[in-house]
Amino acid sequence: MFYDEKGLPEDYIFLDLNPNFEEMTGLKKEAILGQRVTKVLPGIREGNFESHDLRGGRGRA
């Protein structure tokens, strides 16, 4: 997880995926591992990015 200067979540890198994510999104694990979410899903910043902080808030990069 990457945070901005205010401590709000800004981006993260895909470290692993489960099969359900692949099925729901059509994205393949081998194609996106190691990529930033903002590269893989360019419109994510227009969505509710803060909700991702609930799971990733412990491991800051």
Phi, psi and omega in degrees: 000136176246137183242151176278184183294343178266000181084012179269146180298136184238326184192164171206166180251136175289117178261333179199159177223149172260161182302329179296321178298315179300316181294317182290323186260338185082000179274141182260137183309310184295340180273337186241350178302135181085355181265151174284143181300326181290341174276317182287320181236077187305332182271006185297331180293337177281347180268201182265072183297330182301332181297335179289340180294335183297327181265329187256003186296343183276328185255088180279143179259000000 
